[in-house]
Amino acid sequence: MRIIAFLVLSTILMTSCNNKSTSDEELDQFAKEAYQNQFADDSTIVWNYHSTYNKIAGDSSYHAEIYTKKKLQFFSPYNGGSDVVIHVRRDEQDNNVFITIAPGMFVTHSSGGKIRAKFGASKALVFSTSMSSDNSDDTLFIDDADKFINLIKSNDSLILELEFYKEGVRQVEYNISKFKWDH
């Protein structure tokens, strides 16, 4: 449904481009609304799954990811919308949960950090985080991955409170229903 709506709006936008009386501001606003409308129905935001096989080790790693309901809007140089993605990964014998931002940067600390997470109607929980091994500012690892995964499995919604470089603390929402993980 969202794809059809987006295609219809895109067609109208393209037709409008041929109309000399349409201002650039009107086209920009129309494009923004068309993009936002494609995500109007939460049921269309789904988990993406894939796996990779390691020929040397002879085993597979499994991945699941989900995007926020709405892109975050930051000031320059990260303006234009930023995706905050939750990744669940099983490599060898361990589960990992990490969050990425693109484009953008988290406020990270070499000694670790903390985020708040509200699963469904429960009270917010605090999770410790760690930087990635390459010290990237666009990735945060959740230290207690197994607890986080179990909470995802048993809830339909999630709100994360994260701190972004020069943007402060923001809340991002996810529809985490239909998560399947047996790895």
C-alpha positions as CSV (number, residue, x, y, z in Angstrom):
1,M,0.0,0.0,0.0
2,R,2.7,2.5,0.9
3,I,4.6,1.7,-2.3
4,I,1.5,2.4,-4.4
5,A,0.9,5.7,-2.6
6,F,4.6,6.6,-3.0
7,L,4.4,5.8,-6.8
8,V,1.3,7.8,-7.2
9,L,2.7,10.8,-5.4
10,S,6.0,10.5,-7.3
11,T,4.1,10.5,-10.6
12,I,2.2,13.6,-9.5
13,L,5.5,15.2,-8.5
14,M,7.1,14.4,-11.9
15,T,4.0,15.8,-13.7
16,S,4.2,18.9,-11.5
17,C,7.8,19.4,-12.5
18,N,6.7,20.1,-16.1
19,N,4.4,22.8,-14.8
20,K,6.3,26.1,-14.9
21,S,4.1,27.7,-12.2
22,T,5.1,25.3,-9.5
23,S,7.8,26.8,-7.3
24,D,10.9,24.9,-6.1
25,E,9.7,25.3,-2.5
26,E,6.3,23.7,-3.3
27,L,8.1,20.8,-5.0
28,D,10.4,20.4,-2.0
29,Q,7.4,20.4,0.4
30,F,5.6,17.9,-1.8
31,A,8.5,15.6,-1.9
32,K,8.9,15.7,1.9
33,E,5.2,14.9,2.4
34,A,5.4,12.0,-0.2
35,Y,8.4,10.5,1.6
36,Q,6.7,10.8,5.1
37,N,3.4,9.4,3.8
38,Q,5.1,6.2,2.7
39,F,5.7,5.4,6.3
40,A,2.3,6.4,7.6
41,D,1.2,2.8,8.2
42,D,3.4,1.3,10.9
43,S,2.5,-2.2,9.7
44,T,4.7,-1.7,6.6
45,I,7.9,-1.2,8.7
46,V,9.2,-4.7,9.1
47,W,12.3,-6.6,10.2
48,N,14.8,-7.4,7.5
49,Y,16.7,-10.7,7.8
50,H,19.7,-12.1,6.1
51,S,22.6,-14.5,6.7
52,T,26.2,-14.9,5.5
53,Y,28.2,-18.0,5.3
54,N,31.9,-18.0,6.4
55,K,33.7,-20.6,4.2
56,I,36.8,-20.6,6.3
57,A,35.1,-21.1,9.7
58,G,32.4,-23.2,8.2
59,D,29.5,-21.4,9.9
60,S,26.9,-18.8,9.3
61,S,26.1,-15.5,10.9
62,Y,22.6,-14.2,11.1
63,H,21.4,-10.6,11.0
64,A,18.1,-8.8,11.6
65,E,17.5,-5.0,11.3
66,I,14.7,-2.5,11.7
67,Y,14.5,1.2,10.9
68,T,12.8,3.9,13.0
69,K,9.2,4.9,12.2
70,K,10.5,8.3,11.2
71,K,13.9,9.7,10.1
72,L,15.5,12.1,12.5
73,Q,16.0,15.7,11.3
74,F,19.4,17.2,12.2
75,F,21.1,20.5,11.3
76,S,23.9,20.7,8.8
77,P,26.0,18.8,7.9
78,Y,23.6,15.9,8.7
79,N,20.4,17.5,7.5
80,G,18.1,15.7,5.1
81,G,17.0,12.9,7.4
82,S,19.0,10.3,9.4
83,D,18.1,6.7,9.8
84,V,18.6,5.1,13.3
85,V,18.7,1.3,12.8
86,I,18.7,-1.5,15.4
87,H,20.8,-4.5,14.3
88,V,20.6,-7.9,15.9
89,R,23.5,-10.2,14.9
90,R,24.6,-13.7,15.8
91,D,28.2,-14.4,15.1
92,E,29.9,-17.7,16.0
93,Q,28.4,-18.2,19.6
94,D,27.4,-14.7,20.6
95,N,24.4,-12.4,20.0
96,N,25.1,-8.7,19.5
97,V,22.7,-5.8,19.4
98,F,24.0,-2.5,18.0
99,I,22.4,0.7,16.8
100,T,23.7,2.8,13.9
101,I,22.9,6.3,12.7
102,A,23.4,7.4,9.1
103,P,24.2,10.2,8.6
104,G,25.1,11.4,12.1
105,M,27.1,10.7,15.2
106,F,26.3,9.5,18.7
107,V,27.9,11.0,21.8
108,T,30.2,8.2,22.7
109,H,32.6,7.6,25.6
110,S,35.6,5.4,25.7
111,S,34.5,4.2,29.1
112,G,31.0,3.3,27.9
113,G,27.7,5.0,27.9
114,K,24.1,4.5,28.7
115,I,20.8,4.7,26.8
116,R,17.2,4.5,28.0
117,A,14.8,2.0,26.4
118,K,11.0,1.7,26.9
119,F,9.6,-1.6,25.7
120,G,5.8,-1.5,25.2
121,A,3.9,-0.1,28.3
122,S,6.7,-1.0,30.8
123,K,8.9,1.5,32.6
124,A,12.0,2.7,30.9
125,L,15.2,0.6,31.4
126,V,18.8,1.8,31.3
127,F,21.2,-0.2,29.2
128,S,25.0,0.2,29.2
129,T,26.6,0.7,25.8
130,S,30.1,0.3,24.3
131,M,31.8,1.8,21.3
132,S,32.6,-0.4,18.3
133,S,36.0,-1.9,18.1
134,D,37.0,0.7,15.5
135,N,35.7,3.6,17.7
136,S,33.1,4.7,15.1
137,D,30.9,7.4,16.4
138,D,28.0,6.1,14.3
139,T,27.6,2.8,16.1
140,L,26.6,1.9,19.7
141,F,26.7,-1.7,21.1
142,I,24.2,-2.7,23.8
143,D,26.2,-4.5,26.5
144,D,23.4,-6.9,27.6
145,A,22.4,-8.1,24.1
146,D,20.5,-11.2,25.3
147,K,18.3,-9.2,27.7
148,F,17.6,-6.7,25.0
149,I,16.7,-9.4,22.4
150,N,14.3,-11.1,24.9
151,L,12.6,-7.8,25.5
152,I,12.2,-7.2,21.7
153,K,10.7,-10.7,21.4
154,S,8.1,-10.0,24.0
155,N,7.0,-6.5,23.0
156,D,5.5,-4.7,20.0
157,S,6.9,-1.2,20.4
158,L,10.2,0.4,21.5
159,I,11.3,3.9,22.3
160,L,15.0,4.6,22.6
161,E,16.5,7.7,24.1
162,L,19.9,8.4,22.5
163,E,22.3,11.3,22.6
164,F,23.5,12.7,19.3
165,Y,26.6,14.9,18.7
166,K,25.6,18.6,18.7
167,E,21.9,17.5,18.6
168,G,21.3,16.5,22.2
169,V,19.0,13.7,23.4
170,R,16.3,12.5,21.1
171,Q,13.7,9.7,21.3
172,V,13.3,7.3,18.4
173,E,10.4,4.9,18.0
174,Y,10.2,1.5,16.5
175,N,7.4,-1.0,15.7
176,I,9.3,-4.2,16.8
177,S,6.4,-6.6,16.4
178,K,6.9,-9.8,14.4
179,F,10.5,-10.2,15.5
180,K,11.7,-13.7,15.0
181,W,15.0,-14.8,16.4
182,D,16.0,-18.4,17.2
183,H,19.8,-18.1,16.9
